[in-house]
């Protein structure tokens, strides 16, 4: 990161500096202190990292931040009211110091894939960085911004949330030039009350938008489409079903698709123009994610060739959207997280797999649905009946999934509360040539069920 001083940090955070230090790193972990680092202790639900300030100093911290106003330290210190908010404020000041553009990304489903596609696209024409892993919360987002340098031309920053106000605080630090909202689903509806509440929380990203900034929305989502003229900023829309969107796509049987510019003023693709692109990951929902990335690329002045190359270069990794063959089975592993919307999208992909075999959905419960849990799981079961030949449901809401599947006439649907029992039954049923989808909320650990099924070692 770029050099800054404790005095600058004090100005950005409205804190009080005692002593001076030149800093080139920030750490929230007292065990990992780079050279010339400012240690920022965060108070969590289970512990207060202020208790580890002495350890951070021992490990070489050049300065510390603290909201313990009465404590003194053997290194320069920055005293603030709240270190969590000060971390965001520090990142906001540092982001302004570095310059460059920030593309903020949020949404109920697909924001991480969209973030990765955005990075793949903008990297074709710019020196770009992105949110790494799942560092998309009120600690991860500022740490992401603090990785910028004056050489960073575009930072793609993902913003997740569970409650109102979280994105508001993050966008105040990020000050995005472009804000992308992928969709409004039902994730975290337990805390936000309704889809309208989720929409309100996602729209908080616009509070930090630069004065000349632009919002990029999925126009297939009515809650976003209906608000596009009421937000006080420029809005660009993309979609598959809503042909009135600024950017749309035409899908082809060979897996390619044309990106069509209906009404997006772009230097490199005139209105009415189109170009062909291809993804390595399947599903119409991923074409929507690609359209979001293409819209941003066009807004930043990239060429269709650059955008198409970026989209083609993206490869799924980790526990997301991995499709492969092993031991004679077609495996679709998408175990990182789940919501009713994501379940439907992945089940639709399963429905296109294994033309010579059966399609088996192995689905874990979806968490944080609150009062919507029963209907959300029945909805997933109904989608399984539409796209799969059999359903193995696991978790506290497995019965609701099975009930939804049976509503639509699926007889081969079973509920399990024990993952080992599910895998044992699945092993008896599955045949070579079958396609198996493993998906569920993170807490269901469906990747473990997959490893058990394949006879691999499982971490305890």
C-alpha positions as CSV (number, residue, x, y, z in Angstrom):
1,X,0.0,0.0,0.0
2,X,1.0,3.7,-0.2
3,X,2.8,5.5,2.5
4,X,0.6,7.5,4.9
5,X,1.2,9.1,8.3
6,X,-0.5,8.8,11.6
7,X,-1.5,12.5,11.3
8,X,-3.3,11.7,8.0
9,X,-5.0,8.7,9.6
10,X,-6.1,11.0,12.5
11,X,-7.6,13.5,10.0
12,X,-9.4,10.7,8.1
13,X,-10.9,9.1,11.2
14,X,-11.5,12.4,13.2
15,X,-9.3,10.8,15.9
16,X,-6.5,12.2,18.1
17,X,-2.9,11.2,17.4
18,X,-0.3,11.0,20.1
19,X,3.1,10.8,18.5
20,X,3.9,10.4,14.8
21,X,4.6,7.5,12.5
22,X,5.1,6.8,8.8
23,X,3.0,3.8,7.9
24,X,2.9,1.4,4.9
25,X,0.7,-1.4,6.2
26,X,-2.5,-2.0,8.3
27,X,-3.3,-5.2,10.3
28,X,-6.2,-6.3,12.4
29,X,-4.4,-9.5,13.5
30,X,-1.9,-9.0,16.3
31,X,-0.1,-12.2,15.2
32,X,0.6,-10.9,11.7
33,X,2.2,-7.5,11.8
34,X,4.0,-6.3,8.6
35,X,6.8,-3.7,8.7
36,X,5.6,-0.2,9.5
37,X,2.1,-1.4,10.2
38,X,-0.8,0.3,12.1
39,X,-2.5,-2.2,14.3
40,X,-6.3,-1.8,14.4
41,X,-8.0,-3.8,17.2
42,X,-11.6,-4.7,16.4
43,X,-14.1,-5.5,19.2
44,X,-16.1,-8.5,18.3
45,X,-19.0,-10.4,19.9
46,X,-16.6,-12.9,21.6
47,X,-13.4,-11.0,22.2
48,X,-11.9,-7.5,22.1
49,X,-8.7,-7.3,20.1
50,X,-7.7,-4.3,22.3
51,X,-6.5,-7.0,24.7
52,X,-3.9,-7.9,22.2
53,X,-2.4,-4.5,21.6
54,X,0.7,-5.4,23.7
55,X,1.2,-8.5,21.6
56,X,0.9,-6.4,18.4
57,X,3.6,-4.0,19.7
58,X,5.8,-6.9,20.7
59,X,5.4,-8.2,17.1
60,X,6.6,-4.9,15.7
61,X,3.6,-2.6,15.2
62,X,4.8,0.9,14.4
63,X,1.6,2.5,15.8
64,X,-1.7,1.4,17.2
65,X,-5.3,2.5,17.0
66,X,-7.5,2.3,20.2
67,X,-10.8,3.4,21.6
68,X,-9.5,2.9,25.1
69,X,-8.9,6.6,25.7
70,X,-7.2,6.1,29.1
71,X,-4.6,3.6,28.0
72,X,-1.1,4.6,27.0
73,X,1.2,2.6,24.7
74,X,4.9,2.4,24.0
75,X,4.4,3.4,20.3
76,X,2.5,6.2,18.7
77,X,-1.3,5.8,19.1
78,X,-4.4,7.0,17.4
79,X,-7.4,7.3,19.7
80,X,-10.9,7.1,18.1
81,X,-14.4,6.6,19.4
82,X,-14.9,3.2,17.7
83,X,-12.2,1.3,15.9
84,X,-14.6,-0.6,13.6
85,X,-16.0,2.7,12.2
86,X,-12.5,4.2,12.2
87,X,-11.3,1.3,10.0
88,X,-13.9,2.3,7.4
89,X,-13.1,6.0,7.7
90,X,-9.4,5.2,7.3
91,X,-10.1,3.2,4.2
92,X,-12.2,6.0,2.8
93,X,-9.4,8.5,3.3
94,X,-6.9,6.2,1.8
95,X,-9.1,5.4,-1.2
96,X,-9.3,9.1,-2.0
97,X,-5.5,9.3,-1.6
98,X,-4.9,6.6,-4.2
99,X,-7.4,7.8,-6.7
100,X,-8.5,5.3,-9.3
101,X,-12.0,4.1,-9.9
102,X,-14.1,1.7,-7.7
103,X,-16.8,-0.6,-9.0
104,X,-19.0,-1.6,-6.1
105,X,-21.0,-4.9,-6.4
106,X,-23.9,-6.1,-4.3
107,X,-27.0,-8.3,-4.8
108,X,-28.8,-11.2,-3.3
109,X,-27.5,-13.9,-5.7
110,X,-24.5,-13.9,-8.0
111,X,-22.5,-11.0,-6.6
112,X,-19.3,-13.0,-6.1
113,X,-19.4,-14.5,-9.6
114,X,-20.3,-11.1,-11.0
115,X,-17.3,-9.6,-9.1
116,X,-15.0,-12.2,-10.6
117,X,-16.4,-11.7,-14.1
118,X,-16.0,-7.9,-13.7
119,X,-12.4,-8.3,-12.6
120,X,-11.7,-10.6,-15.6
121,X,-13.2,-8.0,-17.9
122,X,-11.7,-4.8,-16.5
123,X,-8.3,-6.5,-16.2
124,X,-8.1,-6.6,-20.0
125,X,-7.9,-2.8,-20.2
126,X,-6.8,-1.6,-16.8
127,X,-4.5,-2.3,-13.8
128,X,-7.2,-3.8,-11.6
129,X,-7.7,-5.3,-8.2
130,X,-10.6,-7.1,-6.6
131,X,-12.1,-8.3,-3.3
132,X,-10.3,-11.5,-2.4
133,X,-12.3,-14.5,-1.1
134,X,-15.3,-13.4,1.0
135,X,-13.8,-10.1,2.4
136,X,-17.0,-8.3,1.6
137,X,-18.2,-7.1,5.0
138,X,-17.5,-4.1,7.2
139,X,-14.0,-5.4,8.0
140,X,-13.1,-7.1,4.7
141,X,-14.3,-4.2,2.5
142,X,-12.0,-1.6,4.1
143,X,-9.1,-4.0,4.1
144,X,-9.7,-4.5,0.4
145,X,-9.6,-0.7,-0.2
146,X,-6.4,-0.5,1.8
147,X,-4.7,-2.8,-0.8
148,X,-5.1,-0.1,-3.4
149,X,-2.1,1.8,-4.7
150,X,-1.7,4.9,-6.9
151,X,-1.2,2.5,-9.7
152,X,-4.7,0.9,-9.2
153,X,-6.9,2.0,-12.1
154,X,-10.0,0.0,-11.1
155,X,-10.9,-1.7,-7.8
156,X,-13.8,-4.2,-8.0
157,X,-15.2,-4.2,-4.5
158,X,-17.9,-6.7,-3.4
159,X,-20.3,-5.6,-0.6
160,X,-22.4,-8.2,1.3
161,X,-24.8,-7.6,4.1
162,X,-27.2,-9.1,6.6
163,X,-28.8,-6.0,8.1
164,X,-29.8,-2.5,7.2
165,X,-27.0,0.1,7.4
166,X,-24.1,-2.2,6.6
167,X,-23.9,-1.3,2.9
168,X,-24.5,2.3,3.8
169,X,-21.4,2.3,5.9
170,X,-19.3,0.4,3.4
171,X,-20.2,2.6,0.4
172,X,-19.3,5.7,2.4
173,X,-15.8,4.4,2.5
174,X,-15.7,2.9,-1.1
175,X,-17.2,5.9,-2.9
176,X,-17.9,3.8,-6.0
177,X,-17.8,5.3,-9.5
178,X,-20.1,2.5,-10.7
179,X,-22.5,0.6,-8.4
180,X,-23.8,-2.8,-9.6
181,X,-26.8,-4.5,-8.1
182,X,-27.3,-8.0,-9.5
183,X,-30.8,-8.8,-8.2
184,X,-33.1,-8.7,-5.3
185,X,-33.7,-12.2,-3.9
186,X,-34.7,-13.7,-0.5
187,X,-31.2,-14.1,1.1
188,X,-31.2,-12.6,4.7
189,X,-35.0,-12.0,4.5
190,X,-35.0,-13.1,8.2
191,X,-33.4,-9.8,9.1
192,X,-34.8,-7.6,6.4
193,X,-38.5,-8.5,6.5
194,X,-39.4,-8.7,2.9
195,X,-38.0,-8.4,-0.7
196,X,-38.9,-4.7,-0.5
197,X,-36.7,-4.5,2.6
198,X,-33.9,-6.3,0.8
199,X,-34.2,-3.9,-2.1
200,X,-33.9,-0.9,0.2
201,X,-30.8,-2.4,1.9
202,X,-29.2,-3.1,-1.5
203,X,-29.9,0.4,-2.8
204,X,-27.9,1.8,0.1
205,X,-24.9,1.3,-2.2
206,X,-26.0,4.5,-4.1
207,X,-25.5,6.6,-1.0
208,X,-21.8,6.7,-1.6
209,X,-21.9,7.0,-5.3
210,X,-19.6,9.6,-6.8
211,X,-21.5,12.7,-8.1
212,X,-21.0,11.7,-11.7
213,X,-21.4,8.0,-10.9
214,X,-23.6,5.4,-12.5
215,X,-25.8,2.6,-11.2
216,X,-25.9,-0.7,-13.2
217,X,-29.0,-2.8,-12.4
218,X,-30.6,-6.0,-13.6
219,X,-33.7,-4.8,-15.4
220,X,-35.3,-8.3,-15.2
221,X,-35.9,-7.5,-11.5
222,X,-39.2,-5.4,-11.3
223,X,-38.2,-3.9,-7.9
224,X,-35.1,-2.4,-9.5
225,X,-36.7,-1.6,-12.9
226,X,-39.5,0.4,-11.3
227,X,-37.1,2.6,-9.3
228,X,-34.7,3.4,-12.1
229,X,-36.0,6.9,-12.6
230,X,-36.3,7.8,-9.0
231,X,-32.8,7.5,-7.7
232,X,-31.1,10.8,-8.7
233,X,-28.3,9.2,-10.6
234,X,-27.6,7.8,-14.0
235,X,-28.9,4.2,-14.3
236,X,-27.9,1.6,-16.9
237,X,-29.9,-1.6,-17.1
238,X,-29.2,-5.1,-18.4
239,X,-31.4,-8.2,-18.8
240,X,-32.5,-11.3,-20.6
241,X,-36.3,-11.2,-20.2
242,X,-36.8,-7.5,-20.3
243,X,-35.9,-6.5,-23.8
244,X,-36.3,-2.8,-23.0
245,X,-33.0,-2.9,-21.0
246,X,-30.0,-0.9,-22.2
247,X,-28.0,-4.1,-22.7
248,X,-29.5,-7.5,-23.5
249,X,-28.3,-10.9,-24.8
250,X,-29.4,-13.4,-27.4
251,X,-28.6,-17.0,-26.5
252,X,-27.4,-19.5,-29.1
253,X,-27.6,-23.3,-29.0
254,X,-23.8,-23.7,-29.1
255,X,-23.4,-21.9,-25.7
256,X,-22.4,-18.6,-27.1
257,X,-24.5,-15.4,-26.8
258,X,-24.7,-12.1,-28.5
259,X,-24.5,-9.0,-26.3
260,X,-26.7,-6.3,-27.8
261,X,-26.4,-2.6,-27.1
262,X,-30.0,-1.2,-27.2
263,X,-29.4,2.1,-25.5
264,X,-26.0,2.3,-23.7
265,X,-23.9,5.3,-24.9
266,X,-20.5,3.6,-25.4
267,X,-17.5,4.8,-27.3
268,X,-16.5,1.3,-28.5
269,X,-20.0,-0.2,-29.2
270,X,-22.6,2.0,-30.9
271,X,-26.3,1.7,-30.0
272,X,-27.6,-1.1,-32.2
273,X,-24.3,-2.9,-32.2
274,X,-23.7,-6.4,-30.9
275,X,-20.8,-8.8,-30.4
276,X,-20.5,-12.5,-29.5
277,X,-19.2,-13.9,-26.2
278,X,-18.9,-17.2,-24.4
279,X,-18.5,-18.4,-20.8
280,X,-16.9,-21.5,-19.3
281,X,-19.7,-21.7,-16.8
282,X,-23.2,-22.8,-17.7
283,X,-26.6,-21.2,-17.0
284,X,-28.7,-18.2,-18.1
285,X,-28.2,-16.7,-14.7
286,X,-24.5,-16.5,-15.5
287,X,-25.2,-14.8,-18.8
288,X,-26.9,-12.1,-16.7
289,X,-23.8,-11.8,-14.6
290,X,-21.8,-11.5,-17.8
291,X,-24.0,-8.7,-19.0
292,X,-23.3,-6.8,-15.8
293,X,-19.6,-7.1,-16.4
294,X,-20.0,-6.1,-20.1
295,X,-22.0,-3.0,-19.1
296,X,-19.2,-1.9,-16.8
297,X,-16.6,-2.6,-19.4
298,X,-18.4,-0.5,-21.9
299,X,-18.9,2.3,-19.5
300,X,-15.2,2.3,-18.8
301,X,-14.4,2.5,-22.5
302,X,-13.3,-1.1,-23.2
303,X,-13.7,-2.7,-26.6
304,X,-16.0,-5.7,-27.4
305,X,-12.9,-7.8,-28.0
306,X,-11.5,-7.0,-24.6
307,X,-14.8,-7.7,-22.9
308,X,-15.3,-11.0,-24.8
309,X,-11.7,-12.1,-23.9
310,X,-12.3,-11.3,-20.2
311,X,-15.5,-13.3,-20.1
312,X,-13.9,-16.2,-21.8
313,X,-11.0,-16.2,-19.4
314,X,-13.0,-16.6,-16.2
315,X,-12.8,-20.0,-14.5
316,X,-14.9,-21.0,-11.5
317,X,-12.9,-22.0,-8.4
318,X,-13.4,-23.1,-4.8
319,X,-16.8,-24.4,-4.0
320,X,-18.7,-22.4,-6.6
321,X,-20.1,-23.7,-9.9
322,X,-17.7,-26.5,-10.4
323,X,-18.8,-29.0,-13.1
324,X,-16.6,-32.0,-13.7
325,X,-16.6,-35.8,-14.2
326,X,-15.3,-38.2,-11.6
327,X,-15.7,-42.0,-11.2
328,X,-18.2,-42.0,-14.0
329,X,-20.5,-39.3,-12.5
330,X,-21.2,-35.8,-13.8
331,X,-20.7,-33.7,-10.7
332,X,-22.1,-30.1,-10.3
333,X,-20.6,-28.8,-7.0
334,X,-21.9,-25.4,-5.9
335,X,-21.6,-25.7,-2.1
336,X,-20.6,-22.2,-1.0
337,X,-24.1,-20.9,-0.2
338,X,-27.7,-21.0,-1.2
339,X,-31.0,-19.2,-1.5
340,X,-34.3,-20.0,-3.2
341,X,-33.3,-18.0,-6.3
342,X,-29.9,-19.6,-6.5
343,X,-31.4,-23.1,-6.0
344,X,-33.7,-22.5,-9.0
345,X,-30.9,-21.3,-11.2
346,X,-28.5,-24.2,-10.4
347,X,-31.3,-26.7,-10.7
348,X,-32.1,-25.3,-14.2
349,X,-28.4,-26.0,-15.1
350,X,-28.7,-29.5,-13.7
351,X,-31.7,-30.0,-16.0
352,X,-29.4,-29.6,-19.0
353,X,-26.9,-32.3,-17.8
354,X,-26.5,-36.0,-18.3
355,X,-28.7,-36.7,-21.3
356,X,-28.0,-40.4,-21.0
357,X,-28.4,-40.7,-17.3
358,X,-30.5,-39.3,-14.4
359,X,-30.3,-36.0,-12.7
360,X,-30.1,-36.1,-8.9
361,X,-30.4,-33.0,-6.7
362,X,-28.6,-33.3,-3.4
363,X,-29.8,-30.2,-1.6
364,X,-29.0,-28.8,1.9
365,X,-31.3,-26.4,3.8
366,X,-31.1,-22.7,3.2
367,X,-30.5,-20.6,6.3
368,X,-31.5,-17.0,7.3
369,X,-35.0,-17.2,5.6
370,X,-37.0,-16.5,8.8
371,X,-40.7,-16.8,8.2
372,X,-40.1,-17.5,4.5
373,X,-38.2,-20.7,5.3
374,X,-41.2,-23.1,4.7
375,X,-42.2,-21.5,1.4
376,X,-38.6,-21.0,0.3
377,X,-37.8,-24.7,0.7
378,X,-41.1,-25.8,-0.9
379,X,-40.1,-23.6,-3.8
380,X,-36.8,-25.3,-4.1
381,X,-38.5,-28.7,-4.0
382,X,-40.9,-27.7,-6.8
383,X,-37.9,-26.6,-8.9
384,X,-36.2,-30.0,-8.2
385,X,-39.3,-31.7,-9.5
386,X,-39.1,-29.7,-12.7
387,X,-35.4,-30.2,-13.4
388,X,-34.3,-33.4,-11.6
389,X,-35.3,-37.0,-11.5
390,X,-34.6,-37.5,-7.8
391,X,-34.2,-35.3,-4.7
392,X,-32.1,-36.0,-1.6
393,X,-32.8,-33.2,0.9
394,X,-30.7,-32.6,4.0
395,X,-31.2,-30.4,7.1
396,X,-33.8,-28.9,9.3
397,X,-36.0,-27.9,6.3
398,X,-35.6,-31.1,4.3
399,X,-39.2,-32.1,4.8
400,X,-40.4,-28.8,3.3
401,X,-38.3,-29.4,0.2
402,X,-39.6,-32.9,-0.2
403,X,-43.2,-31.6,0.2
404,X,-42.6,-29.1,-2.5
405,X,-41.3,-31.8,-4.8
406,X,-44.2,-34.0,-4.2
407,X,-46.6,-31.2,-4.9
408,X,-45.3,-31.3,-8.4
409,X,-45.5,-35.0,-8.8
410,X,-42.0,-36.1,-7.9
411,X,-42.1,-39.5,-6.1
412,X,-38.4,-40.0,-5.8
413,X,-37.8,-37.4,-3.0
414,X,-36.4,-38.1,0.4
415,X,-35.6,-36.1,3.5
416,X,-32.6,-36.7,5.8
417,X,-31.4,-35.2,9.1
418,X,-28.2,-37.2,9.1
419,X,-25.7,-36.5,6.3
420,X,-24.0,-39.9,6.5
421,X,-27.4,-41.6,6.1
422,X,-28.1,-39.5,3.0
423,X,-24.8,-40.4,1.4
424,X,-25.3,-44.1,2.2
425,X,-28.7,-44.0,0.4
426,X,-27.3,-42.0,-2.5
427,X,-24.5,-44.5,-3.0
428,X,-27.1,-47.3,-3.4
429,X,-29.1,-45.2,-5.9
430,X,-26.7,-43.4,-8.1
431,X,-25.4,-45.0,-11.3
432,X,-22.5,-44.2,-13.6
433,X,-23.6,-41.6,-16.1
434,X,-25.9,-39.8,-13.6
435,X,-25.5,-36.1,-12.9
436,X,-25.5,-35.0,-9.3
437,X,-25.9,-31.5,-8.0
438,X,-24.6,-30.7,-4.5
439,X,-25.8,-27.4,-3.1
440,X,-26.9,-25.8,0.2
441,X,-26.1,-23.0,2.7
442,X,-22.6,-22.8,4.0
443,X,-23.7,-24.2,7.3
444,X,-24.9,-27.4,5.7
445,X,-21.4,-28.3,4.5
446,X,-22.6,-30.0,1.3
447,X,-19.1,-30.3,0.1
448,X,-18.6,-32.8,2.9
449,X,-21.5,-34.9,1.5
450,X,-19.9,-34.8,-1.9
451,X,-16.5,-36.0,-0.5
452,X,-18.2,-38.7,1.4
453,X,-20.1,-39.8,-1.7
454,X,-16.8,-39.9,-3.7
455,X,-15.1,-41.8,-0.9
456,X,-12.6,-39.0,-0.1
457,X,-11.3,-38.0,3.2
458,X,-13.5,-35.6,5.2
459,X,-12.2,-33.0,7.7
460,X,-13.7,-33.3,11.1
